[in-house]
Amino acid sequence: MKYERMIRLLLSVVLVCALLTGCVSAASADSAAELSDALQKVCDLGIADARVLARADEVCTKYEAAKMLGNVHKLQYGTASKYLADQIVAERGSTATRYFFAQAIYFSAMETFYDVPFRNYDQWATYCSENEAQNIWPDSQVIAQRLDGTVGEGGVWDICPDLSEIEDPADQTGMRFWVDFGSSPAVNYAMLTYDRTNGKKVLELDENNCFRPFEPMTIAQVAEAALRYYNSFEPAAEMVSYADTAAFDSSIITPELLARETTLPDATCAQLPSEWHGTLMFDIGRVNHQTLDGMPDKRMYEYEIQTVKDAGFNFIGLAFDFSILQGPVPEESKLNEMRLREMDQLIAWCMERDIHVDLRCSGSGGLTIEDSFGDWQKWNHDSVNSTAYAPEFAVLWKAIAQRYADIPNCYLSFNLMIEPEISSDSQYAAFFGPVVEAIREVSPDRCIIADIHSSGLTGKTMAQMGVALSYHAYDPRSFCAVDYEMQDKPERLYSITWPYAASNKKTYDAQAVLDSAIPQSVSANELAALAKQYNVGFMVGEFGVFTTGMPYNRYSDETLSAYFRDMVSAMAEKGYGWCTGVWYGSYGVVCGCPAIKGAEYEQVGDYAFYIDKAMFDLFREINGVK
């Protein structure tokens, strides 16, 4: 009897446990069933489990946030993050804020980058903020190009008016120094990092461009941001030999796309179309356009190309750096096929919309992400003024020429390098001559263009090689390059008109601009005359107004309209094709955040991608869009 009671008791306990387990399982199943698509993906990936996500609307703790991000880190890097595992960071009771999240992804990412081991939070934060290897100082915290379709020009201070909340020392005069040199790199990184599947930033700004650093995050917000962070990682590199890059992806640039009819004019070295109306997109333009450098990794989206089409342009100057194609970890004589396929996709999107792509080299290659912007500038100056690197540069261009040999000139041309600082015409020929030969070896009729934009150059030697010529018309400089001081004086900006009265007592209109020569070089009209003499094509490869940072003021719409209309009219009269130098930013057609006071912006979808209505409508009219 005693044993029967014990058995019955045990059976009762088992039954209760089974019922409880069933209830828990059912509750977990119900919770999982109620998860949004994003949170279900978080659960499926193992970033967080269903029990945590069932409390989606509750405030997230630092411990829970660090655990989620630690799971992302392990999934993507294959190793655990010591930073995220540190108990100082993963404190169970403290609330996770947006600033905490930014620090967590920034400092844990740095673990994969530096050889110095993580010891504790203070050591690591100090080391990362003091180390210059990743170029994280204010001069390089220029978000500049919206490489991901989500961020505008300027440093973090310019974009986020509330960052002084992060570090607010007693000495208020030191506040800007403290923000710039203190913890802003983590915020910068969070603002630049984006979901590669849709272009959305990991941490979005609000409608007032505020970062809201100390705003608590719910479990759902942390989980969704963690998923975007997971999606921010580039697919694994597929490093292949130069010879193996010889064909584009035919599932992207399809036979049907190549065979379709197009309205684009043909282009040859002997004749660049006067119908070219273009804009420069400096999107894969420098090796240190990387998130850990204060620049996001490359990614563009179809909606960006569609906006170019909608504005009436039929030409894109697509800047690319060979170091980008060699990265992220360069291997001798190899390129990253994954990044080449992204270039294939950009070209395909343009072909579908009758937009010509001028592939413009901005960097000769041979650099890594560790190189600073200064290193990049020095290398690309020194390499072209020697001949030591010329054979490798020629091989790189030959690989590109071979890959795109089957794409007609109406869709594609090659610009040897953007504004190379060459010391003389003879040096231009010595360095770029082998490149021209290499391109023509595999693609004899390819349209090739050379920028003539440096003192001491006339363009003669390149014209003698049968290469078309391009001129960049940024005169008068005092009008086209708006300096910092001017940006802060709206009354002064609004008083400037076109035609422009310069301080040297000279008045500039478009005709004067085209007659203005680079010191010890040539003018646009003189270069065009030289091109005609040698039976090669000519275009104005860049012109426009640009600035540094992200100002809140600019020239009046009337002044900008007068300038662009005058320039386009003068170039049309001469039969010059043209390309504006600024697509993104305060003087461009689009930007990453609506910065200019009084300007009307139209957001594209729910992306941080805004069309400046005044500039957009101006170019639609100039480009003849009905």
C-alpha atoms as one frame of an Amber mdcrd trajectory, in Angstrom:
protein
   0.000   0.000   0.000   2.797   2.287   0.923   4.454   1.626  -2.410   1.187
   2.168  -4.293   0.780   5.611  -2.668   4.342   6.459  -3.575   3.768   5.337
  -7.158   0.542   7.341  -7.375   2.355  10.369  -5.929   5.162  10.002  -8.426
   2.675   9.615 -11.285   0.888  12.763 -10.107   4.159  14.685 -10.009   5.047
  13.412 -13.476   1.610  14.373 -14.763   1.831  17.864 -13.257   5.321  18.323
 -14.702   4.096  17.131 -18.068   1.179  19.529 -17.947   3.430  22.387 -16.873
   5.939  21.531 -19.589   3.146  21.405 -22.108   1.873  24.770 -20.956   5.330
  26.278 -21.197   5.870  24.712 -24.585   2.485  25.914 -25.748   3.185  29.377
 -24.382   6.552  29.384 -26.131   4.915  28.172 -29.322   2.196  30.806 -29.023
   4.841  33.482 -28.384   6.863  32.318 -31.361   3.738  32.295 -33.514   3.018
  35.896 -32.551   6.486  37.160 -33.415   6.890  39.598 -36.275   8.817  38.414
 -39.324  11.914  40.256 -38.124  11.759  38.821 -34.614  11.077  35.354 -35.982
  14.253  35.701 -38.055  16.095  36.751 -34.884  14.791  33.619 -33.197  15.612
  31.344 -36.142  19.186  32.654 -36.309  19.679  32.114 -32.595  20.325  35.788
 -31.879  17.697  35.601 -29.114  15.298  32.888 -28.019  11.509  32.969 -28.051
  11.204  33.402 -24.277  13.152  36.671 -24.408  11.361  37.863 -27.532   7.980
  37.133 -25.920   8.736  40.180 -23.726   9.277  42.301 -26.823   7.794  45.516
 -25.434   9.744  45.435 -22.171  12.862  47.533 -21.662  15.996  45.610 -22.602
  18.871  45.245 -20.162  22.520  45.671 -21.073  23.008  41.997 -20.309  20.311
  40.967 -22.795  21.565  43.399 -25.438  25.171  42.284 -25.024  24.068  38.660
 -25.253  22.175  39.255 -28.512  25.077  41.142 -30.028  27.472  38.516 -28.750
  25.467  35.928 -30.691  25.659  38.080 -33.836  29.396  38.462 -33.325  29.891
  34.709 -33.018  27.650  33.968 -36.018  29.520  36.386 -38.255  33.090  36.291
 -36.952  33.119  32.704 -35.725  34.582  33.732 -32.373  33.194  35.062 -29.117
  33.601  38.742 -28.239  35.561  39.250 -25.035  34.326  42.817 -24.895  30.677
  41.783 -24.942  31.294  38.999 -22.450  32.976  41.349 -19.981  30.807  41.701
 -16.885  31.382  45.462 -16.768  29.597  45.691 -20.111  27.077  42.876 -19.675
  25.615  44.208 -16.442  22.346  42.411 -15.780  20.351  45.157 -14.110  21.202
  48.222 -16.207  19.045  49.482 -19.054  20.359  49.222 -22.610  20.358  52.604
 -24.325  21.029  53.521 -27.929  24.454  54.786 -26.925  25.215  51.498 -25.179
  24.202  49.632 -28.333  26.482  51.871 -30.455  29.426  51.264 -28.146  28.751
  47.531 -28.082  28.880  47.051 -31.856  31.785  49.468 -32.332  34.144  48.184
 -29.640  33.357  44.522 -30.338  34.001  45.075 -34.062  37.339  46.630 -33.159
  38.330  43.347 -31.487  38.460  41.746 -34.911  40.568  44.554 -36.246  43.328
  45.231 -33.753  46.004  42.800 -32.605  45.999  44.308 -29.106  44.026  41.978
 -26.809  40.987  43.169 -24.903  41.618  43.366 -21.140  38.801  45.472 -19.773
  36.364  48.175 -20.803  38.474  51.192 -19.786  41.601  49.865 -21.489  39.712
  49.051 -24.672  37.728  52.289 -24.915  40.913  54.310 -24.377  42.883  52.286
 -26.891  40.232  52.480 -29.614  39.662  56.207 -29.220  43.391  57.005 -29.181
  44.505  54.703 -31.983  44.791  56.437 -35.336  45.132  53.301 -37.448  41.461
  53.313 -38.339  41.377  56.981 -39.173  38.643  57.728 -36.643  39.567  61.351
 -35.953  37.250  64.230 -36.822  38.897  65.094 -40.137  37.993  61.642 -41.399
  34.617  61.393 -39.730  33.175  62.808 -42.908  30.216  60.726 -43.874  30.492
  62.487 -47.232  29.100  59.993 -49.731  25.902  58.146 -48.970  27.522  54.912
 -50.024  24.741  52.884 -48.501  21.904  55.121 -49.586  21.257  56.154 -46.008
  23.666  58.832 -44.780  24.341  62.412 -45.833  27.414  64.598 -45.742  29.169
  65.745 -42.608  30.652  64.527 -39.362  28.630  63.219 -36.456  28.692  66.624
 -34.779  27.111  68.222 -37.843  24.398  65.619 -38.174  23.331  65.014 -34.564
  22.479  68.133 -32.544  22.020  66.092 -29.358  25.443  64.432 -29.124  26.596
  66.809 -26.431  24.493  64.667 -24.094  27.080  61.888 -24.343  29.926  63.738
 -22.649  29.194  67.090 -21.099  32.213  68.217 -19.092  32.055  71.024 -16.581
  34.172  73.177 -18.872  31.599  73.838 -21.584  34.237  75.341 -23.880  35.722
  71.874 -24.205  32.451  70.222 -25.178  33.088  70.001 -28.923  36.611  68.688
 -28.385  35.260  66.108 -25.978  32.565  64.888 -28.355  34.807  64.764 -31.395
  37.711  63.088 -29.644  35.809  61.154 -27.033  33.036  58.717 -27.794  31.732
  59.895 -31.156  33.457  57.136 -33.184  31.036  54.598 -31.702  28.059  56.761
 -32.686  29.610  57.374 -36.085  29.973  53.637 -36.603  26.378  52.970 -35.553
  25.081  55.651 -37.891  27.066  54.342 -40.842  26.459  50.640 -40.373  23.486
  49.479 -42.395  21.456  46.416 -43.306  22.797  45.314 -46.680  19.506  43.639
 -47.571  17.525  46.874 -47.575  19.866  49.801 -46.879  18.395  50.707 -43.508
  20.772  51.972 -40.847  21.292  49.824 -37.780  20.295  52.796 -35.599  18.103
  55.365 -37.302  18.032  59.062 -36.499  14.700  60.708 -35.753  13.016  63.378
 -37.871  15.139  66.055 -36.165  18.403  64.208 -36.926  18.769  63.392 -33.235
  20.564  60.244 -32.170  18.843  60.111 -28.768  21.864  58.487 -27.085  20.299
  57.771 -23.711  16.891  56.660 -24.902  16.135  53.167 -23.486  15.636  50.412
 -26.044  12.989  47.728 -25.786  13.818  44.079 -26.381  12.134  44.315 -29.788
  14.153  47.395 -30.738  17.429  45.766 -29.689  16.550  42.514 -31.456  15.588
  44.264 -34.697  18.707  46.447 -34.580  20.785  43.335 -33.891  19.236  41.685
 -36.962  20.099  44.734 -39.073  23.612  44.532 -37.684  23.749  40.839 -38.587
  22.667  41.770 -42.125  25.314  44.503 -42.305  28.087  41.978 -42.812  29.318
  41.599 -46.357  29.089  38.109 -47.877  32.295  36.126 -47.621  34.865  37.245
 -50.156  35.345  35.100 -53.223  38.920  35.854 -54.215  39.687  34.778 -57.763
  42.620  35.272 -60.099  42.547  38.084 -62.643  41.974  35.529 -65.404  38.940
  34.106 -63.600  37.213  37.506 -63.506  37.039  37.479 -67.295  33.251  37.238
 -67.575  30.481  39.188 -65.889  27.632  37.343 -64.212  25.272  36.504 -67.089
  22.369  36.070 -64.676  22.733  39.800 -63.895  23.809  41.263 -67.239  21.672
  38.882 -69.270  21.771  38.148 -73.015  18.302  39.702 -73.239  19.572  42.899
 -71.625  22.479  43.091 -74.053  20.155  42.546 -77.016  17.512  45.122 -76.047
  17.060  48.309 -78.030  18.385  51.474 -76.430  17.983  55.195 -76.921  21.592
  55.836 -75.855  23.962  57.259 -78.474  27.085  55.375 -79.448  30.375  56.545
 -77.952  33.879  56.224 -79.322  37.282  57.636 -78.525  36.811  59.813 -81.589
  33.414  61.163 -80.561  31.894  61.594 -77.095  28.143  62.238 -77.374  26.938
  65.772 -76.846  23.705  64.152 -75.573  25.433  62.910 -72.417  23.866  64.613
 -69.394  25.352  62.978 -66.341  26.200  63.015 -62.674  29.107  61.654 -60.651
  28.488  58.937 -58.072  31.579  58.507 -55.913  30.223  55.397 -54.298  32.996
  52.833 -54.478  35.597  55.480 -54.805  38.153  54.974 -52.011  39.501  52.054
 -50.108  39.005  53.831 -46.801  35.303  54.232 -47.465  34.826  51.553 -44.853
  32.671  51.625 -41.755  35.531  51.233 -39.303  37.244  54.131 -41.027  34.224
  56.326 -40.510  32.994  55.379 -43.975  30.465  52.661 -44.794  31.225  49.683
 -46.965  29.928  49.863 -50.482  26.357  49.077 -51.300  23.961  50.776 -53.681
  20.310  50.169 -54.312  18.090  50.190 -57.353  16.046  53.111 -56.095  19.147
  55.304 -56.295  19.648  54.498 -59.965  15.942  55.050 -60.605  16.210  58.508
 -59.026  19.024  59.346 -61.449  16.749  58.308 -64.307  13.791  60.227 -62.894
  15.937  63.377 -62.780  16.508  62.988 -66.520  20.165  61.961 -66.512  21.413
  59.400 -69.033  25.001  59.125 -67.787  26.641  58.141 -64.506  30.300  58.663
 -63.719  30.740  55.681 -61.385  33.931  56.094 -59.377  35.624  52.932 -58.158
  38.884  52.158 -56.395  40.789  49.029 -57.398  41.572  48.539 -53.712  37.851
  48.041 -53.100  37.830  45.278 -55.699  40.960  43.771 -54.109  39.455  43.800
 -50.602  38.585  43.358 -47.882  41.812  41.361 -47.394  43.976  41.712 -50.525
  45.573  38.636 -52.045  48.250  38.878 -54.711  46.889  38.886 -58.286  43.299
  38.374 -57.150  40.040  40.320 -57.099  36.902  39.830 -55.044  34.304  38.319
 -57.363  31.507  39.203 -54.900  32.283  42.904 -55.246  32.639  42.603 -59.001
  29.127  41.144 -59.125  27.857  44.208 -57.292  29.431  46.292 -60.040  27.730
  44.026 -62.592  24.419  44.774 -60.889  24.943  48.530 -60.971  25.756  48.390
 -64.676  22.705  46.197 -65.322  20.373  48.586 -63.483  21.733  51.424 -65.588
  21.426  49.487 -68.848  17.791  48.697 -68.047  17.144  52.435 -67.734  19.200
  53.628 -70.729  21.890  55.181 -68.563  25.501  55.105 -69.739  28.087  54.082
 -67.136  31.503  55.714 -67.262  33.663  53.534 -65.004  36.026  56.042 -63.401
  39.047  54.773 -61.525  39.676  56.846 -58.404  42.436  54.724 -56.862  45.143
  52.613 -58.435  44.838  49.766 -55.939  47.324  48.216 -53.577  45.915  49.651
 -50.343  44.101  48.086 -47.407  41.485  49.296 -44.956  44.279  50.120 -42.498
  45.518  52.895 -44.773  44.375  56.374 -43.826  42.938  58.934 -46.209  46.330
  60.648 -46.192  48.008  57.384 -47.152  45.473  56.970 -49.943  46.166  60.462
 -51.291  49.939  60.048 -51.157  49.940  56.626 -52.794  47.686  57.674 -55.652
  49.860  60.716 -56.261  53.177  58.904 -56.033  52.174  55.803 -57.991  51.193
  57.723 -61.129  54.351  59.837 -61.041  56.509  56.747 -61.292  56.388  53.778
 -63.632  57.032  51.067 -61.052  53.334  50.345 -60.506  52.282  50.860 -64.130
  52.453  47.144 -65.124  50.211  46.070 -62.228  47.790  48.917 -62.885  47.610
  47.887 -66.542  46.837  44.293 -65.544  44.055  45.481 -63.236  42.444  47.531
 -65.994  42.861  44.654 -68.426  40.861  42.438 -66.072  38.018  44.987 -66.051
  38.225  45.385 -69.835  38.021  41.631 -70.332  35.085  41.262 -67.947  33.007
  43.864 -69.775  34.296  43.327 -73.324  30.842  42.290 -74.570  29.082  45.434
 -73.325  28.703  48.004 -76.136  30.167  51.495 -75.878  26.684  53.010 -75.812
  26.397  51.546 -72.309  29.964  51.649 -71.019  33.176  53.672 -71.173  36.395
  53.704 -69.131  37.941  56.756 -67.470  41.584  55.920 -66.685  41.723  57.842
 -63.376  39.884  60.749 -61.800  42.062  63.872 -61.716  45.487  62.196 -61.539
  48.116  64.633 -60.298  50.548  63.994 -63.130  53.669  66.111 -63.386  53.788
  66.297 -67.196  52.244  65.054 -70.446  55.168  62.685 -70.944  54.634  61.152
 -67.507  50.926  60.795 -68.263  51.846  58.722 -71.319  54.504  56.746 -69.439
  52.104  55.608 -66.720  48.806  55.338 -68.595  50.141  54.257 -71.994  50.481
  50.612 -70.891  46.926  50.771 -69.509  45.536  51.934 -72.845  47.410  49.148
 -74.616  46.146  46.546 -72.117  42.523  47.651 -72.522  42.754  47.644 -76.310
  44.364  44.225 -76.327  41.095  42.670 -75.122  38.588  45.383 -76.102  40.029
  47.234 -79.128  37.115  49.615 -79.641  36.415  50.512 -76.025  35.740  54.202
 -75.428  38.576  55.414 -73.167  38.680  58.843 -71.507  41.515  60.706 -69.766
  41.024  63.538 -67.247  43.233  66.560 -67.884  43.072  68.364 -64.582  46.523
  69.245 -63.320  49.082  71.999 -63.765  51.595  71.219 -66.479  49.221  69.183
 -68.623  47.912  69.918 -72.104  46.403  66.525 -72.938  48.524  66.200 -76.078
  50.154  62.813 -75.421  46.860  61.136 -74.560  45.174  62.660 -77.601  48.013
  61.308 -79.723  47.161  57.845 -78.372  43.605  58.312 -79.590  42.148  58.700
 -76.091  39.191  61.054 -75.545  39.699  63.971 -73.148  37.762  65.252 -70.156
  37.938  68.598 -68.347  36.665  69.484 -64.852  35.247  73.005 -64.763  35.149
  74.196 -61.151  35.845  77.848 -61.883  35.642  80.303 -60.330  36.855  78.356
 -57.333  35.558  80.912 -54.847  32.042  80.310 -56.186  32.155  76.543 -56.752
  33.929  75.504 -53.527  31.900  77.010 -50.683  34.074  77.278 -47.577  33.176
  76.700 -43.926  33.039  80.374 -43.016  30.635  81.157 -45.834  28.306  78.319
 -44.861  27.590  79.939 -41.513  26.604  83.290 -43.056  23.265  82.868 -44.830
  22.946  86.579 -45.608  26.291  86.511 -47.408  25.373  83.312 -49.250  22.040
  84.714 -50.385  23.721  87.891 -51.658  25.850  85.936 -54.159  24.387  85.847
 -57.644  25.218  84.439 -61.050  26.977  85.800 -63.121  29.489  85.964 -60.290
  31.612  88.968 -59.385  34.928  87.616 -58.086  37.307  89.439 -55.776  39.785
  89.864 -58.652  37.251  92.243 -60.253  36.446  89.670 -62.926  32.841  88.702
 -63.607  32.219  85.082 -64.492  29.488  83.651 -66.645  29.531  80.209 -68.279
  31.547  81.395 -71.265  34.186  82.843 -68.947  34.294  79.551 -67.026  34.942
  77.551 -70.192  37.714  80.004 -71.109  39.365  79.852 -67.656  42.514  77.756
 -67.589  43.970  75.664 -64.809  47.285  77.385 -63.854  50.027  76.323 -66.274
  47.546  74.147 -68.100  44.556  74.591 -70.393  40.937  75.716 -70.325  37.951
  73.594 -71.270  37.707  75.291 -74.661  41.441  74.895 -75.297  41.296  71.200
 -74.439  38.278  70.793 -76.719  40.242  72.440 -79.531  43.172  70.091 -78.937
  40.805  67.111 -78.992  39.410  68.267 -82.327  42.944  68.694 -83.697  43.760
  65.065 -82.903  40.329  63.703 -83.844  39.371  62.541 -80.366  36.285  63.188
 -78.275  35.834  65.748 -75.510  33.466  66.300 -72.591  33.176  68.373 -69.441
  33.592  65.488 -67.039  32.703  67.434 -63.890  31.322  70.829 -62.938  29.114
  72.273 -60.227  29.061  73.632 -56.689  30.237  71.669 -53.675  31.020  72.125
 -50.011  32.521  70.321 -47.058  30.552  69.101 -44.085  26.779  69.338 -44.006
  25.761  73.001 -43.860  22.257  74.190 -43.176  22.545  77.069 -45.653  23.439
  77.306 -49.345  23.109  79.664 -52.291  19.577  80.712 -53.159  17.595  78.557
 -55.574  17.653  81.459 -58.015  21.468  81.622 -58.006  21.858  77.869 -58.428
  19.282  77.804 -61.187  21.006  80.651 -63.036  24.416  78.972 -62.724  23.383
  75.524 -63.927  21.197  76.829 -66.756  23.985  79.099 -67.978  26.581  76.324
 -67.845  24.384  73.753 -69.594  23.350  76.248 -72.270  26.965  77.186 -72.993
  28.050  73.546 -73.189  25.133  72.684 -75.475  26.147  75.516 -77.765  29.656
  74.039 -77.968  28.406  70.466 -78.373  29.956  69.277 -75.115  28.550  66.343
 -73.188  28.671  66.966 -69.436  28.539  65.432 -65.980  27.828  67.262 -62.730
  30.310  66.591 -59.957  27.794  66.535 -57.099  24.866  64.129 -56.894  24.719
  63.675 -53.111  24.873  66.402 -50.516  23.766  69.922 -49.807  24.295  71.113
 -53.384  23.238  67.845 -54.952  19.939  66.382 -56.066  19.677  63.932 -53.169
  20.950  63.688 -49.614  20.790  61.421 -46.613  19.006  63.855 -44.329  17.059
  67.061 -45.005  19.587  69.629 -43.882  19.069  72.852 -45.843  16.812  75.311
 -44.073  13.725  76.150 -46.095  14.322  73.450 -48.705  11.564  71.012 -49.620
  12.492  67.342 -49.495  10.724  64.198 -50.602  11.680  60.974 -48.871  12.071
  57.859 -51.011  10.170  55.018 -49.369  11.100  54.729 -45.720  14.814  55.055
 -46.428  17.014  57.869 -45.181  17.225  59.035 -48.787  15.751  62.423 -49.622
  15.186  64.162 -52.943  15.814  67.899 -52.889  12.765  69.080 -54.827  14.267
  72.349 -56.073  17.427  70.701 -57.435  15.519  67.685 -58.748  12.990  69.797
 -60.634  15.755  72.046 -61.961  17.619  69.139 -63.532  14.434  67.539 -64.834
  13.759  70.762 -66.721  17.380  71.091 -67.879  17.334  67.471 -69.039  14.081
  67.949 -70.924  11.885  65.642 -68.849   8.263  66.302 -69.716
